[in-house]
């Protein structure tokens, strides 16, 4: 048995992490870790929008391809994408080739830059919906975890007002979960206390 297998057997994870090593690594090392880095928050905003109607593992498996195709999620470069670049993205089998989602990513890059210019750091904008502190939930079962909350609905409303797209309350809540604005690891998961206060 290799160390990874031993770790898998030893740890109790959120049920959604399943048995896929990529999913487990994402769960163990990234999901729910508080993030205040603008570029990473922007990346996840785009990826959560790409997930709409799909499973997260589908997007996760394509994340490196997205990073390559979209200049490392550099909003400055993405904001300048033209029809030629969009056509190139639509022909890239390594990403989800949905025109509305790709157009949305470009639109969101422009809205992101405008927000930063007018309001400052994107992270400060995002974290204000939880008063700058991770909401510590205590779900015993994955079925208790909501799809959206008052906070994600407020975030969605404000982002839409600022010109963002594919930012409904459910997408915003998924962003909040991924970026550690909420601790939604179930209480039986080894990560719940690690990410607690």
C-alpha positions in Angstrom: 0.0 0.0 0.0 1.5 3.4 -1.0 1.2 6.5 1.2 -1.6 7.9 -0.8 -3.7 4.8 -0.3 -2.9 4.7 3.4 -4.0 8.3 3.7 -7.2 7.6 1.8 -8.1 4.8 4.2 -7.2 6.8 7.2 -9.2 9.9 6.6 -12.9 10.5 6.7 -13.9 13.0 4.0 -17.0 14.8 2.9 -19.0 12.2 1.0 -18.9 14.1 -2.3 -15.1 13.6 -2.5 -15.7 10.0 -3.5 -12.7 7.8 -4.5 -11.3 9.9 -7.4 -7.7 10.9 -6.4 -8.1 14.3 -8.2 -11.3 15.0 -6.3 -9.9 13.9 -3.0 -6.8 16.1 -3.4 -9.0 19.0 -4.3 -11.1 18.3 -1.2 -8.1 17.9 1.1 -5.9 20.7 -0.1 -8.1 23.4 -1.6 -11.9 23.3 -1.0 -12.9 25.6 1.8 -9.5 27.1 2.4 -10.0 30.9 2.9 -8.7 32.7 -0.2 -8.1 36.5 -0.4 -6.1 36.3 -3.7 -7.9 38.3 -6.5 -6.6 36.2 -9.4 -7.6 32.9 -7.8 -11.0 34.2 -6.8 -11.5 35.3 -10.4 -10.4 31.9 -11.7 -13.0 30.2 -9.5 -15.7 32.6 -10.4 -15.1 31.7 -14.1 -14.8 27.9 -13.3 -18.0 27.9 -11.2 -19.8 29.5 -14.0 -18.4 26.9 -16.4 -19.8 24.2 -14.1 -23.4 25.3 -14.5 -25.4 22.2 -15.4 -22.3 20.0 -15.1 -20.5 18.2 -12.3 -17.5 19.9 -10.6 -15.2 17.0 -11.4 -15.8 17.6 -15.1 -14.5 21.2 -14.6 -11.7 20.1 -12.3 -10.4 17.7 -14.9 -10.2 20.6 -17.4 -8.8 23.2 -15.1 -5.3 23.1 -16.4 -6.6 23.2 -19.9 -8.6 26.3 -19.0 -5.5 27.9 -17.4 -3.6 27.3 -20.7 -6.4 28.5 -22.9 -7.3 31.6 -20.9 -3.8 33.0 -20.2 -3.7 31.7 -16.6 -7.1 33.5 -15.9 -5.3 36.9 -16.3 -8.4 39.2 -16.4 -6.4 42.0 -18.2 -5.7 39.6 -21.1 -9.1 38.0 -21.0 -10.9 41.4 -21.2 -9.1 41.9 -24.5 -10.3 38.7 -26.1 -11.9 39.3 -29.5 -14.1 37.2 -31.9 -11.0 35.5 -33.2 -9.9 34.4 -29.7 -13.5 33.3 -28.9 -13.5 31.1 -32.1 -10.2 29.6 -30.9 -11.7 28.8 -27.5 -14.7 27.3 -29.2 -12.4 24.9 -31.1 -10.4 23.9 -28.0 -11.4 20.3 -27.0 -9.6 20.8 -23.6 -12.3 23.1 -22.2 -16.1 23.2 -22.1 -17.0 24.7 -25.5 -20.2 26.5 -24.6 -20.4 29.9 -26.3 -22.6 31.5 -23.7 -20.2 30.5 -20.9 -17.1 31.6 -22.9 -18.6 34.9 -23.7 -19.6 35.3 -20.1 -15.9 34.6 -19.0 -14.8 37.5 -21.2 -17.6 39.8 -20.0 -16.8 38.9 -16.4 -13.1 39.8 -16.9 -14.1 43.2 -18.1 -16.6 43.6 -15.2 -13.8 42.4 -12.8 -11.4 45.1 -14.0 -14.1 47.7 -13.7 -15.0 46.7 -10.2 -11.3 46.8 -9.1 -10.9 50.2 -10.6 -13.9 51.6 -8.8 -14.0 49.7 -5.6 -10.5 48.3 -5.0 -9.6 44.6 -4.3 -12.0 42.0 -5.6 -11.3 40.0 -2.4 -12.5 42.8 -0.2 -15.7 43.0 -2.3 -16.3 39.3 -2.1 -15.5 38.9 1.6 -17.8 41.7 2.7 -20.8 39.4 2.2 -19.6 37.4 5.2 -18.3 40.4 7.1 -14.7 39.3 6.4 -14.9 36.1 8.4 -15.6 32.5 7.4 -19.1 31.3 8.3 -18.6 28.1 10.3 -21.3 25.7 9.5 -21.9 22.4 11.3 -23.6 20.2 8.8 -23.7 16.5 9.9 -24.8 15.3 6.5 -24.3 16.5 3.0 -28.0 16.6 2.5 -28.2 19.5 5.0 -25.9 21.8 2.9 -28.0 24.5 1.1 -27.6 25.3 -2.6 -27.8 29.0 -1.8 -28.0 31.3 1.1 -29.0 34.9 1.9 -25.4 35.9 1.5 -24.9 34.2 -1.9 -28.2 35.7 -3.1 -26.9 39.2 -2.1 -23.6 38.5 -3.8 -25.3 37.4 -6.9 -27.5 40.4 -7.0 -24.6 42.8 -6.6 -22.4 41.0 -9.1 -25.2 41.1 -11.7 -25.7 44.8 -11.0 -22.0 45.3 -11.7 -22.2 43.5 -15.1 -21.2 40.0 -14.3 -22.9 37.0 -15.8 -23.3 33.3 -14.8 -23.3 34.4 -11.2 -26.6 33.2 -9.8 -27.1 32.5 -6.1 -26.1 28.8 -6.5 -22.9 29.6 -8.4 -22.1 32.3 -5.9 -22.6 29.8 -3.0 -20.3 27.3 -4.7 -17.7 30.0 -5.0 -18.2 30.8 -1.3 -17.7 27.1 -0.4 -14.6 26.7 -2.6 -12.9 29.9 -1.5 -13.5 29.4 2.2 -16.1 32.1 2.8 -18.1 29.2 4.4 -16.8 26.0 6.0 -19.2 23.5 4.6 -17.1 20.4 5.3 -19.4 18.0 7.2 -18.6 17.6 10.9 -17.4 14.1 10.4 -14.8 15.2 7.8 -11.2 15.6 9.0 -11.1 19.1 7.3 -14.0 20.6 9.3 -12.0 21.2 12.5 -8.9 22.1 10.6 -10.7 24.9 8.9 -12.6 25.9 12.0 -11.9 28.8 14.3 
